[in-house]
């Protein structure tokens, strides 16, 4: 007790004032992150668009060396866009700022959406992207976040699959679980790196099939999104053979 007879420590008014101050700081940080990420992404998007125009409109006038330089710059811009999205989404996840809008989704439809989104990227990298529809199921998930999680896995698979090889999207049911599977015939993941793949403190920059540098955040983000969606992520990989990533949701019923 203090000399005045009041309990020592922080009063309710002080606690409330500190909470309001902390809330304002968090909101200010969120606003700053949104502004910075938007501005950087806009600049990178403009660069990527201009490079795409150069490749399209003037492709006949470019030398092979010029084309290679522009293609390298375009891939770099695309990779930067992916990195910005990963960082901002991870930040929102860690702050509890991602809100769920749940609805009943059909797993085969989710695969088709991912296929349509990434077949252009696969064609550009000369990777065969195929969809092998299986027994679909219904899941209760946020459609945007479910597609984002799947997109991170598909992007990663295409990234690490050499030209001429294949990435396959499939779905199946296993008991009370609905499973989406992304399988590639790429380089695979070394056992030590696979053990640490979700540990950000041990994150390493990795090279894609065309020596593009990646920050290695895609699979981590996919796993965190699956946690938010009350699902799970499993990875099996063999060096030199390829990788299979399973997204597991509680099934809500069979596909009609």
N, C-alpha and C positions, 0 to 999 in steps of 0.2 A: 504494500500500500504506500502511496505517496504521502507527503506531509499534509496535504489537503484532505486526506481520507479517501481520495479517489484511487481506483486501481491503477498501478503502473502500466505503461504500454501505450499503444496507439488507440485513439478514440474512434468510434464509428464514423464520425465526421471526417477524420483524417483518412481513414481507410477508403471512404467513398470518394474523397477528393483525389487520392492517389489512383484509384481505379479509373476515374474519369480521365485523368491525365494520361495514364497508360493506354487507355482506349483511343484517345486522340492521337497519340504517337503511332500506334499500330495502324490507324486509319490513314495517317499522313504517309507512313512507309508504304502502305498498299497503293495509295494514290501516286506516289513517286515511282514505284515499280511499274505501275500501269502506264504512266506517261513516258518513262524512259524506254520501256520495251516496245511501246507503240511507235515511238519516233525512230528507234533503231530498226525495227522491223519494216517500217515504211521506206526507209532509205535503202535497206537491203533488197526489198521487193522491187523498188524502182530500178536498181542496178540489175537484178535478175531479168526484169522485163526488157530492159534495153539490150542486154546480151542476147536474149532470145530473138529480138528483132534483128540484130546483126546476123545471127545464124540463119534466120529465115529469109529476109529480104535480099541480103547480099551474099548468100552462100556461094553463088557461082563465081563471084569476084574475089573470094578469099583463097589465099594459098593454104596448103595443108598446115603449115606452121601457124598461120594466123587462126585457122579454124581450131586447132588444138589448144591454143592459148585461150580463145574465147570459151570453148567448152570447159576448160579447167576453171576459169573464172566463174562460169555459170554454176558448175557443181559446187564451188566454194560458197557462192551466194546462197544456194539451196541449203547447204549444210549449216550455214549461219542462221538461216530462218528456223531450221529444226532445233538448233541449240537454244535460240531465244525462246521458242515455245516450251522446250523442256525445262529451262531454268525458271521461267515465270510460273509454269504449272506446278513444279515442285515447290516453289515458294508459297503458292496459294494452298497447296496440300498441307504443308508444314504449319501454316497459320490457321488451318481449319476454315479456309475461305471458299472451298469448293462445295457448292450446294447440289444435292441430288434431286433430280426430277425423274422419279421412277415411273416406268411403264412396262407393259408386257412386250417383249421383243422376241422375234423369231431368229434362231441362230443362222439358218441358211440365208435369210435376208441380210444379216449382219456381214456374212462372208461376201455376198454379192456387192454390198456397198464398198467393202474394202477392195475388192477386185477392180471395180470401176474406178476407184480413187487412185489405184497404183499401177494399172496396166500400162499407162503412158511412161511412168518411171521405169518399169521393167523393160519395156520396148527400147527405151533410150539406152539402157545398160545391157541390152541384148540378153536378158534373162527371161526364161519362159515362166510366166506366171499362170498357174492353172488352178481351177476350182473343182474340187471333187466333192460334190454334195452327198452327204450321207443322211442318216435318219436325223432330221432336225428336231429341235425341242424349243419350248418356250422358256424364257428367263425373265426375271423381274430386275430391270437395270435401268440406269440412265443412258439413253441412246447415244448422246454425244460423248460421254465419258467411256462407254463401252467401245465405241468406234475408235476413240483416241487410243485406248489401250491396245486394241488390235492393230491399229495403224503403226504404233511404235514397234511392234513385233515384226510386221510385214516390212517396214522400212529397213529394219536391222537385217532381216533375211536377204532382201534384195541387195543391200549394201555389201554383204559379205559373200555373195554368190558370184562366181566368175561368169563371164559371158559364155553362153551356150549351155549353162546348167539351169536347174529348175527350182522354183519355189511353189509349193503346193498348199492350198488352203482347204481344210476339210472340217467336218463337224460330225459328232456322234453322241450317243447317249450311253451312260455307264451307270446302271442302277438309278439312283436319284440325282445323278449329276449330268449336266449338259457340258460337253467338252468341245472347244474350238481348238484346232491344231494347225500350226504353221510349221511346215517342214521344208528345209532347204538342203541342197547338196553342195554346200559351200565348204569352207576350210575347217569348220568345226571350232571348238573352244578347248584349249588345254585344261586338264583337270584342275590345276592350281588356280587358274584364272576363273574357272567356273565356280569354285568354292567361294571366291571373293567377289563374285560379280555384282552382288547387291550391297556391298560394303563401300560406301562413298569414300571412306578414308583410304581405301586401297585402289581407288579408281585409276585406270591407266588410259592414256590415249591409244587408240587402235587404228589400224589401217584397213580400209575396205579393199574390195577386190581390185580396184583401180588405184590403190595407194592413197585414197582420200583419208584424211585424218578425222577421226570421230572422238567425241568426249566420253562415249560409253554410258550415257544417261538414259537411253531409250528403254532398255529392259528394266532398269531400276524404276523408272516412272511407270511402266506398264504394271509392274508388281505392286507399286503403291496404289495405283488406280484400282487394281483388282481387290486389294484389301478394302478400299472404300466401298466397293460394290459387293462386298461380302463374298468374294470369290478367292481363287488361289491361282498361282502361276507356278508351273513346273517346267524345268528345262533338262533335256537329255542331249548330250553332244559327244561326238567322237572326232578327234582331230583327223582331218583328211577325209572324213565321211559326211559331215554335215551336222545340222542341229534341228531338234524338234522341240517346239514350245507349245505347252498345253495351257489353255485358259479354261479354268473349271468354275462353273456356276452351279448353284442349286437349281435343278430343273423344276419348272412350274407345271409341266405337262407335255404330252407328245405333240409334235407338229401336226396340224390338221391339213 
